[in-house]
């Protein structure tokens, strides 16, 4: 006998969307929709009575919105939640990222209509999100994230002036925004390295992610731009749809963005970035692989360690999805395996070691 279908509750205030999403979910045969709900209050009642394995949750709804409902689900009856967001709304993008920080497994763009050209894309993304929900580590979700309070650093203290001679390269996918929210805001303003982040996300979300992290952090966080110089004490987020790599030499490197073919089905991918920083910065690199599906970052981390750099991998317990860290350990090994909440302290300590080595 095959695996039992996972049960799903579909939550959306649109009757049409409830029907469409439910049909998409059931079409694979791997999932069974056990009910639908029209808003957050209805969703909480249905979860209590139906106990679905997975919930798909619209974000913007009357009475109780998806974010408020998610908070209550995670407090009272934790389970994997996939958020559904309408395209094009900055507020929707912001709420989606907040949902991912608070424990939602993944998000999917809702189709724009019954015969929209994006229907096939949405179907594929929904299937991938449900697969991630099935693989989720609820222990990683249930542990409250150590998100930093908003840092009120003045603008001058966030200005990056020196060219980078050391690099921290970070790979993240499913569960990444939550992990990054535990790491980046806790990095000191005098880190002494440039931080390069590849988070598997569409363009409008990488932009919102960089803005959110910048508002919470002592370091300047921005979406990377092609040809910009690589400065220390600055965090660069690869824009969705573009691979990010480096040109030049330590102390004189520039960021390059390109639309070359996807790697492991994604763009940006971490492997090209890691290979690039390993080739230029060698032993002055810290490669970090965080939570996510698949194996992106594993081969790149191997190249970082072979070039003399350090490898850091998120531990199983704090990873919402252990796929990428597990693959990195198997292929590259690691110098350190730590929980997300301890990652910023470790990165700070390792960067200080770099600075001591320079000072002799």
C-alpha positions as CSV (number, residue, x, y, z in Angstrom):
1,X,0.0,0.0,0.0
2,X,1.1,3.5,-0.8
3,X,1.4,6.4,1.7
4,X,-1.9,7.7,3.0
5,X,-2.9,11.0,1.6
6,X,-2.2,14.0,3.9
7,X,-5.3,15.9,4.9
8,X,-5.5,19.6,4.1
9,X,-7.8,22.5,5.2
10,X,-8.2,25.3,2.6
11,X,-8.8,28.8,4.1
12,X,-9.8,31.6,1.8
13,X,-12.6,34.3,1.9
14,X,-13.2,33.7,-1.9
15,X,-15.5,30.8,-2.7
16,X,-14.0,30.6,-6.2
17,X,-10.5,30.5,-4.8
18,X,-11.4,27.8,-2.2
19,X,-12.7,25.6,-5.0
20,X,-9.8,26.2,-7.3
21,X,-7.1,25.6,-4.6
22,X,-8.9,22.5,-3.4
23,X,-9.0,21.1,-6.9
24,X,-5.3,21.8,-7.4
25,X,-4.5,20.1,-4.1
26,X,-6.5,17.0,-4.8
27,X,-5.4,16.5,-8.4
28,X,-2.1,14.9,-7.4
29,X,-3.8,12.2,-5.3
30,X,-1.2,12.8,-2.5
31,X,-3.6,15.0,-0.5
32,X,-7.2,15.0,0.6
33,X,-9.0,18.3,1.3
34,X,-11.1,17.6,4.4
35,X,-12.7,21.0,4.7
36,X,-12.6,24.7,3.8
37,X,-12.9,27.8,5.9
38,X,-13.9,31.4,5.0
39,X,-11.7,33.3,7.4
40,X,-9.4,33.0,10.4
41,X,-12.1,32.4,13.0
42,X,-13.7,29.7,10.9
43,X,-10.3,28.2,10.2
44,X,-9.5,27.8,14.0
45,X,-12.9,26.1,14.5
46,X,-12.3,23.7,11.6
47,X,-8.7,22.9,12.7
48,X,-10.1,22.0,16.1
49,X,-12.8,19.7,14.7
50,X,-11.1,18.3,11.6
51,X,-7.4,18.2,12.8
52,X,-5.9,18.5,9.3
53,X,-2.3,17.6,8.7
54,X,-1.7,20.8,6.7
55,X,-3.4,24.2,6.4
56,X,-3.3,26.5,3.3
57,X,-4.1,30.0,4.6
58,X,-5.1,33.2,2.7
59,X,-3.3,36.2,4.2
60,X,-5.8,39.0,3.7
61,X,-9.3,38.1,5.1
62,X,-12.0,39.8,7.1
63,X,-12.7,39.2,10.8
64,X,-9.4,37.4,11.6
65,X,-6.6,37.6,8.9
66,X,-4.2,34.9,8.0
67,X,-1.3,36.3,10.1
68,X,-3.5,36.5,13.3
69,X,-4.8,33.0,12.6
70,X,-1.3,31.7,12.1
71,X,-0.2,33.1,15.5
72,X,-3.0,31.3,17.2
73,X,-2.5,28.1,15.4
74,X,1.2,28.0,16.3
75,X,0.4,28.7,20.0
76,X,-2.5,26.3,20.4
77,X,-2.3,23.5,17.8
78,X,1.0,23.8,15.8
79,X,1.0,22.2,12.3
80,X,2.5,23.1,8.9
81,X,0.8,26.2,7.3
82,X,1.3,27.3,3.7
83,X,0.4,30.9,3.1
84,X,-1.4,32.0,-0.1
85,X,-0.9,35.7,-1.1
86,X,-2.3,37.8,-3.9
87,X,0.2,39.3,-6.4
88,X,1.4,42.8,-6.5
89,X,0.6,44.2,-3.0
90,X,3.5,45.6,-0.9
91,X,1.4,45.1,2.2
92,X,0.7,41.5,1.1
93,X,4.5,40.9,0.6
94,X,5.2,42.3,4.0
95,X,2.6,40.2,5.7
96,X,3.8,37.1,3.8
97,X,7.4,37.6,5.2
98,X,6.0,38.2,8.7
99,X,4.1,34.9,8.4
100,X,7.3,33.0,7.3
101,X,9.2,34.5,10.3
102,X,6.4,33.4,12.6
103,X,6.4,29.8,11.5
104,X,4.6,29.4,8.1
105,X,6.4,26.7,6.1
106,X,6.1,28.3,2.6
107,X,4.1,30.7,0.6
108,X,2.4,30.5,-2.9
109,X,1.1,33.2,-5.2
110,X,-2.6,32.8,-5.8
111,X,-3.7,32.4,-9.4
112,X,-5.1,35.6,-10.9
113,X,-8.1,33.8,-12.4
114,X,-9.7,30.6,-13.6
115,X,-8.0,30.6,-17.0
116,X,-5.0,32.7,-16.1
117,X,-1.7,31.9,-17.8
118,X,0.0,31.5,-14.4
119,X,-2.3,28.5,-13.4
120,X,0.3,25.9,-14.3
121,X,3.0,27.8,-12.4
122,X,0.8,28.1,-9.3
123,X,0.0,24.4,-9.5
124,X,3.7,23.6,-9.5
125,X,4.5,26.0,-6.7
126,X,1.6,24.7,-4.6
127,X,2.8,21.1,-5.1
128,X,6.3,22.1,-4.0
129,X,5.0,23.9,-0.9
130,X,2.8,21.0,0.1
131,X,5.8,18.7,-0.3
132,X,7.8,21.0,2.0
133,X,4.9,20.9,4.5
134,X,5.0,17.1,4.6
135,X,8.8,17.2,5.3
136,X,8.6,20.0,7.9
137,X,10.3,19.7,11.3
138,X,7.7,21.0,13.7
139,X,10.3,21.2,16.5
140,X,12.0,23.9,14.4
141,X,8.8,25.8,14.0
142,X,7.6,25.5,17.6
143,X,10.7,26.9,19.1
144,X,10.1,30.7,19.4
145,X,12.5,32.6,17.1
146,X,15.0,34.9,18.7
147,X,14.1,37.8,16.4
148,X,16.0,40.9,17.4
149,X,14.2,44.0,18.6
150,X,14.4,46.8,16.1
151,X,17.8,48.4,16.2
152,X,17.9,52.2,16.3
153,X,21.3,52.7,14.9
154,X,21.9,56.1,13.4
155,X,22.6,56.3,9.6
156,X,26.2,57.2,10.0
157,X,26.9,54.0,12.0
158,X,25.4,51.9,9.2
159,X,27.5,53.4,6.4
160,X,30.0,50.9,4.8
161,X,33.2,52.5,3.6
162,X,36.0,49.9,3.5
163,X,36.3,47.4,0.7
164,X,35.8,43.8,2.0
165,X,38.7,41.5,2.6
166,X,36.5,38.8,4.3
167,X,33.1,37.3,3.3
168,X,30.3,35.5,5.0
169,X,28.2,33.7,2.3
170,X,24.8,32.4,3.4
171,X,22.5,29.9,1.6
172,X,18.8,29.7,2.7
173,X,15.5,28.3,1.3
174,X,12.4,27.1,3.0
175,X,12.4,28.4,6.5
176,X,15.1,30.9,5.6
177,X,13.4,34.2,6.4
178,X,12.8,33.0,10.0
179,X,16.4,31.9,10.4
180,X,17.8,35.1,8.8
181,X,15.6,37.1,11.2
182,X,17.4,35.3,14.1
183,X,20.9,35.9,12.6
184,X,21.3,39.2,10.7
185,X,19.8,41.5,13.3
186,X,22.3,40.1,15.9
187,X,25.4,40.8,13.8
188,X,27.5,43.7,15.1
189,X,28.0,46.9,13.2
190,X,31.8,46.3,13.2
191,X,31.6,42.7,11.9
192,X,34.6,43.2,9.6
193,X,33.2,41.2,6.7
194,X,30.7,41.5,3.8
195,X,27.7,39.3,4.1
196,X,26.2,37.8,0.9
197,X,22.8,36.1,1.2
198,X,21.1,33.8,-1.3
199,X,17.5,33.2,-0.3
200,X,15.3,31.2,-2.8
201,X,12.5,33.8,-3.4
202,X,10.9,35.8,-6.2
203,X,12.1,39.3,-6.8
204,X,9.5,41.3,-5.0
205,X,10.0,39.2,-1.9
206,X,13.8,39.5,-1.8
207,X,13.3,43.3,-2.0
208,X,10.9,43.2,0.9
209,X,13.1,40.8,2.8
210,X,16.1,43.2,2.5
211,X,14.0,46.1,3.7
212,X,12.8,44.2,6.7
213,X,16.2,43.0,7.7
214,X,17.7,46.5,7.3
215,X,15.1,47.9,9.6
216,X,16.0,45.4,12.3
217,X,19.8,45.4,11.9
218,X,22.9,47.4,12.9
219,X,24.4,46.5,9.5
220,X,23.2,48.0,6.3
221,X,21.1,45.4,4.4
222,X,20.2,45.9,0.7
223,X,19.3,44.0,-2.4
224,X,22.5,43.6,-4.4
225,X,23.1,45.6,-7.5
226,X,25.2,44.6,-10.5
227,X,28.7,46.0,-10.5
228,X,28.5,47.6,-7.0
229,X,31.7,47.3,-4.9
230,X,31.8,44.8,-2.1
231,X,32.0,46.6,1.2
232,X,32.6,45.2,4.7
233,X,29.8,45.6,7.3
234,X,27.2,45.5,4.6
235,X,24.7,42.7,3.9
236,X,23.8,42.0,0.3
237,X,20.7,40.0,-0.6
238,X,20.7,38.4,-4.1
239,X,17.6,39.6,-6.0
240,X,15.1,37.0,-7.0
241,X,15.7,35.9,-10.6
242,X,19.4,36.6,-10.6
243,X,22.5,34.6,-9.7
244,X,25.0,36.5,-7.7
245,X,28.8,36.1,-7.9
246,X,31.9,38.2,-7.5
247,X,34.6,39.5,-9.7
248,X,38.0,41.0,-8.7
249,X,40.2,40.4,-5.7
250,X,40.0,40.7,-1.9
251,X,39.8,44.4,-1.1
252,X,38.7,45.2,-4.7
253,X,35.8,42.9,-5.5
254,X,32.5,43.8,-7.2
255,X,29.2,42.0,-7.3
256,X,27.9,40.5,-10.6
257,X,24.3,39.5,-11.3
258,X,23.3,37.4,-14.2
259,X,20.4,35.4,-15.6
260,X,22.3,32.3,-16.6
261,X,20.3,29.0,-16.3
262,X,18.9,28.0,-13.0
263,X,20.9,25.7,-10.7
264,X,18.9,23.0,-8.9
265,X,15.8,24.6,-10.5
266,X,16.4,28.0,-8.7
267,X,17.8,31.4,-9.5
268,X,19.4,32.8,-7.4
269,X,21.3,29.6,-6.3
270,X,23.9,29.5,-3.6
271,X,26.4,27.1,-5.3
272,X,27.5,29.7,-7.9
273,X,28.0,32.3,-5.2
274,X,29.9,29.9,-2.9
275,X,32.2,28.8,-5.8
276,X,32.9,32.4,-6.7
277,X,33.7,33.6,-3.1
278,X,35.9,30.5,-2.6
279,X,37.9,31.3,-5.8
280,X,38.5,34.9,-4.8
281,X,38.6,35.0,-1.0
282,X,39.9,31.5,-0.2
283,X,40.6,31.0,3.5
284,X,38.8,34.4,4.3
285,X,35.3,32.9,3.7
286,X,32.7,31.6,6.1
287,X,30.1,29.6,4.2
288,X,26.8,29.1,5.9
289,X,24.0,26.6,4.9
290,X,20.6,27.2,6.5
291,X,17.3,25.4,6.4
292,X,15.7,24.5,3.0
293,X,14.6,21.8,0.6
294,X,17.1,20.2,-1.8
295,X,20.9,20.4,-1.8
296,X,21.8,23.9,-3.0
297,X,24.9,25.1,-1.2
298,X,26.3,21.7,-0.5
299,X,28.8,21.6,-3.5
300,X,29.6,25.3,-2.9
301,X,30.4,24.7,0.7
302,X,32.7,21.9,-0.3
303,X,34.6,24.3,-2.5
304,X,34.7,26.9,0.3
305,X,36.2,24.4,2.7
306,X,38.7,23.0,0.1
307,X,39.9,26.6,-0.5
308,X,40.6,26.9,3.2
309,X,37.4,28.7,4.3
310,X,35.1,27.6,7.1
311,X,31.8,25.7,6.8
312,X,28.9,26.4,9.1
313,X,25.7,24.3,8.9
314,X,22.4,24.8,10.8
315,X,21.5,22.0,13.1
316,X,18.6,19.6,12.6
317,X,16.5,20.7,15.5
318,X,16.3,24.4,14.5
319,X,15.9,23.7,10.7
320,X,12.3,23.9,9.5
321,X,13.5,21.7,6.6
322,X,16.7,19.8,7.1
323,X,17.4,19.0,3.4
324,X,20.0,21.6,2.6
325,X,22.0,21.3,5.9
326,X,21.9,17.5,5.7
327,X,23.2,17.5,2.1
328,X,25.9,20.0,3.0
329,X,27.1,17.9,5.9
330,X,27.1,14.8,3.7
331,X,29.0,16.4,0.8
332,X,31.1,19.1,2.4
333,X,31.3,18.4,6.1
334,X,31.3,21.3,8.4
335,X,33.6,23.1,11.0
336,X,30.5,24.0,13.1
337,X,26.9,22.8,13.4
338,X,24.8,25.1,15.4
339,X,21.2,26.3,16.0
340,X,20.0,29.4,14.2
341,X,19.8,31.3,17.5
342,X,23.6,30.7,18.1
343,X,24.7,31.5,14.5
344,X,25.2,35.3,14.9
345,X,27.5,34.8,17.9
346,X,29.5,32.2,16.0
347,X,29.9,34.3,12.9
348,X,31.0,37.3,15.0
349,X,33.6,35.1,16.8
350,X,34.9,33.7,13.6
351,X,35.2,37.1,12.0
352,X,37.1,38.3,15.0
353,X,39.5,35.4,14.5
354,X,40.0,36.6,10.9
355,X,40.9,40.1,12.2
356,X,43.3,38.7,14.8
357,X,45.1,36.7,12.1
358,X,45.5,39.9,10.0
359,X,46.9,41.7,13.0
360,X,49.4,38.9,13.6
